[in-house]
Amino acid sequence: MFDVIVIGVGSMGSSACYYLAKKGHKVLGLEQFDIPHERGSHAGQSRIIRKAYFEHPDYVPLLNRAYENWKELETDAQARLYHQTGIAYFGLPGSDIIKGVKLSASLYDIPVESLQPHVIRDRYSMFKLPQGFEALFEADAGFITPEKAVRLYKGQAIKNGAEIHTGEKVIKWKNEGRYIEVITDKNNYHCQKIIITTGAWAGKIIPGFDDKIKVTRQFMAWIKPEKESDFTPANFPCWMIADENKPGCYYGFPFLSSPEFGEPKGLKLAYHYPGKITDPNRVNRETVAGDMETLNYFLYKYLVCGFEKLSEKTCLYANSPDENFIIDKLEENVVIACGFSGHGFKFVSVVGEILADLATKGTTDQPIGFLRASRFEN
Ligand SMILES: Cc1cc2nc3c(=O)[nH]c(=O)nc-3n(C[C@H](O)[C@H](O)[C@H](O)COP(=O)(O)OP(=O)(O)OC[C@H]3O[C@@H](n4cnc5c(N)ncnc54)[C@H](O)[C@@H]3O)c2cc1C
C-alpha cells in the first residue's frame, strides 16, 4: 500500500514525486516510457522562464514560488538548471504580449525596461523590426533545461525514498473509497491517493477529459545564423515576437552549443500557437509540408542575416479550452494536473509542490483558484 501513486512521471509528475518523497511519503511513480523521453511535452533542450506573465497576472505569485523552488532543486542536486539571459518582448503597443507584460509588471512590481528606439536598434540589430514595434526587456528571465530537470527530479525523488518504474503503462484506476487500485500492463497496486500527470494522455485516463484536452503537434527547429557570434547567450537573450498578421507569437533562445547543453546545437525557435490536432499515440514525427514554412515566414521577415537549418523536432501541446492550466482535486483522493497548453514547464517546480500538498494535506497555500476544473462545467 503506497501513500500516493503518481501516474505519468514527466514534467509535473517527476516534481510531484520529489516533493512527496522529500516530505517522507511512500510514493510510487509510474511512467509508460523512459524518464525523460521525447514522445510527450518535455523534449527539446530549453524552456523559457519569465515572470511578467502576459497570459494572466494571476500566474505571477506561482512564478515567484517556482523561481524559489528551481533554486531548491539546483541546491539539492548540485546542478545548474536556470540560465538567466533576460527576455526581450517585441510587438505593436496594442498586442496581447506587450499589453500583458506591462500589466503583470505593474501589478507585481516586476522590473521590465521599456527600450528606446535607438537602444532597440543598437541591441537588436540582428532583427528587422516593423515600424511602430515596441520592445520590453525583463532581466530576471531566461531558460530552464527540461530533460535535465526531469532527470534530476527523478534522481532526487529516488534518493529520498521514492519508487519509480519506467516502461510501465497505467491501463486504468479504480477508486474503491478507502483505497485506490491502479492497474498497469505489468501489475496491480493499491494506494491512498493518486496524482494524475499524464500530459497529452490526460484525456485517456481522466474521466470526462477526453473532450477538454486538445492535443496538438508542435514543430521546433534549430538554425545556424550566418553571424553565430551575435546570438550567443552572452550577447543575445531569449525573445518573443508578436507578429501583426498572425495570432500567438514566435519565440526563441540564444545559440546554444554543445557540450554544455548537449544536442541539438543551434538557435532554437518555434511558433507558439496550437498546431494540428493529433492523437499522442499516433503523432507524425516526420517534418511535413508547412512545418518549416511557418518558421521561414518569421526568419525571412525578421532576421537580418542568412541562416542554415540544422535540425528539427516535434513535441506535443495539451491544450485546455482556455489555455490555462487545470490543477484540482477530481475526488477527495484523486488529484489532477493537466492542460498546460504549451506554457507549463517554467511552473514544474511549483506544480509538483502544489500536487504533493493537495494529495497529502488536501489543500495548498498557493493561489490556484483560477485553475480549478469546475470552470468548464456549465
Ligand atoms: C515545443 C514546445 C515548446 C515549449 N516551450 C515552453 C517554454 O518555453 N516554456 C514553458 O514554460 N513551457 C513550454 N512548453 C510547455 C511545457 O513543456 C509543458 O507544458 C510541460 O512539459 C507539460 O508537462 P506534463 O507533465 O503535463 O507533460 P509530460 O512532460 O509530457 O509528462 C506526461 C507524462 O505522462 C506519461 N504518461 C501518460 N500516460 C501514461 C500512462 N497511462 N501510464 C504511465 N505514464 C503515462 C507520459 O509518457 C509523460 O512522460 C513547451 C512545450 C512544447 C511541446
The ligand as a Tripos MOL2 file, in Angstrom:
@<TRIPOS>MOLECULE
LIG
   53    58     1     0     0
SMALL
NO_CHARGES

@<TRIPOS>ATOM
      1 C1          7.6030   22.6680  -28.4690 C.3       1 LIG1
      2 C2          7.2690   23.0440  -27.0420 C.ar      1 LIG1
      3 C3          7.8310   24.1850  -26.5020 C.ar      1 LIG1
      4 C4          7.5300   24.5770  -25.2030 C.ar      1 LIG1
      5 N1          8.1090   25.7020  -24.6760 N.ar      1 LIG1
      6 C5          7.8600   26.0570  -23.3930 C.ar      1 LIG1
      7 C6          8.5360   27.1620  -22.8220 C.ar      1 LIG1
      8 O1          9.3800   27.8000  -23.4710 O.2       1 LIG1
      9 N2          8.2610   27.4760  -21.5280 N.ar      1 LIG1
     10 C7          7.3570   26.7730  -20.7780 C.ar      1 LIG1
     11 O2          7.1550   27.1230  -19.6180 O.2       1 LIG1
     12 N3          6.7250   25.6980  -21.3040 N.ar      1 LIG1
     13 C8          6.9440   25.3310  -22.5790 C.ar      1 LIG1
     14 N4          6.3370   24.2330  -23.1180 N.ar      1 LIG1
     15 C9          5.3050   23.5250  -22.3450 C.3       1 LIG1
     16 C10         5.8200   22.5350  -21.3390 C.3       1 LIG1
     17 O3          6.9280   21.8360  -21.8160 O.3       1 LIG1
     18 C11         4.6590   21.6110  -20.9820 C.3       1 LIG1
     19 O4          3.5730   22.4190  -20.5230 O.3       1 LIG1
     20 C12         5.0140   20.6020  -19.8990 C.3       1 LIG1
     21 O5          6.1550   19.8620  -20.2740 O.3       1 LIG1
     22 C13         3.8210   19.6690  -19.6580 C.3       1 LIG1
     23 O6          4.1670   18.7530  -18.6560 O.3       1 LIG1
     24 P1          3.3060   17.4470  -18.3780 P.3       1 LIG1
     25 O7          3.8380   16.8320  -17.1340 O.co2     1 LIG1
     26 O8          1.8500   17.8020  -18.4220 O.co2     1 LIG1
     27 O9          3.5660   16.5050  -19.6490 O.3       1 LIG1
     28 P2          4.8030   15.4880  -19.9180 P.3       1 LIG1
     29 O10         6.0870   16.0960  -19.5300 O.co2     1 LIG1
     30 O11         4.6610   15.0010  -21.3040 O.co2     1 LIG1
     31 O12         4.5270   14.3000  -18.8970 O.3       1 LIG1
     32 C14         3.4080   13.4310  -19.0040 C.3       1 LIG1
     33 C15         3.9440   12.0280  -18.7630 C.3       1 LIG1
     34 O13         2.8900   11.1250  -18.5010 O.3       1 LIG1
     35 C16         3.2680    9.8660  -19.0940 C.3       1 LIG1
     36 N5          2.0450    9.0540  -19.2410 N.ar      1 LIG1
     37 C17         0.9480    9.3580  -19.9740 C.ar      1 LIG1
     38 N6          0.0160    8.3850  -19.8640 N.ar      1 LIG1
     39 C18         0.5460    7.4290  -19.0590 C.ar      1 LIG1
     40 C19         0.0680    6.1770  -18.5680 C.ar      1 LIG1
     41 N7         -1.1730    5.7150  -18.8700 N.pl3     1 LIG1
     42 N8          0.8580    5.4500  -17.7680 N.ar      1 LIG1
     43 C20         2.1180    5.9000  -17.4350 C.ar      1 LIG1
     44 N9          2.6310    7.0730  -17.8730 N.ar      1 LIG1
     45 C21         1.8370    7.8360  -18.6560 C.ar      1 LIG1
     46 C22         3.8810   10.3100  -20.4190 C.3       1 LIG1
     47 O14         4.6370    9.2930  -21.0170 O.3       1 LIG1
     48 C23         4.6940   11.5040  -19.9840 C.3       1 LIG1
     49 O15         6.0120   11.1450  -19.6060 O.3       1 LIG1
     50 C24         6.6300   23.8050  -24.4150 C.ar      1 LIG1
     51 C25         6.0870   22.6270  -24.9580 C.ar      1 LIG1
     52 C26         6.4120   22.2390  -26.2510 C.ar      1 LIG1
     53 C27         5.8110   20.9800  -26.8080 C.3       1 LIG1
@<TRIPOS>BOND
     1     1     2 1
     2     2     3 ar
     3     2    52 ar
     4     3     4 ar
     5     4     5 ar
     6     4    50 ar
     7     5     6 ar
     8     6     7 ar
     9     6    13 1
    10     7     8 2
    11     7     9 ar
    12     9    10 ar
    13    10    11 2
    14    10    12 ar
    15    12    13 ar
    16    13    14 ar
    17    14    15 1
    18    14    50 ar
    19    15    16 1
    20    16    17 1
    21    16    18 1
    22    18    19 1
    23    18    20 1
    24    20    21 1
    25    20    22 1
    26    22    23 1
    27    23    24 1
    28    24    25 2
    29    24    26 1
    30    24    27 1
    31    27    28 1
    32    28    29 2
    33    28    30 1
    34    28    31 1
    35    31    32 1
    36    32    33 1
    37    33    34 1
    38    33    48 1
    39    34    35 1
    40    35    36 1
    41    35    46 1
    42    36    37 ar
    43    36    45 ar
    44    37    38 ar
    45    38    39 ar
    46    39    40 ar
    47    39    45 ar
    48    40    41 1
    49    40    42 ar
    50    42    43 ar
    51    43    44 ar
    52    44    45 ar
    53    46    47 1
    54    46    48 1
    55    48    49 1
    56    50    51 ar
    57    51    52 ar
    58    52    53 1
@<TRIPOS>SUBSTRUCTURE
     1 LIG1         1 GROUP 0 **** ****
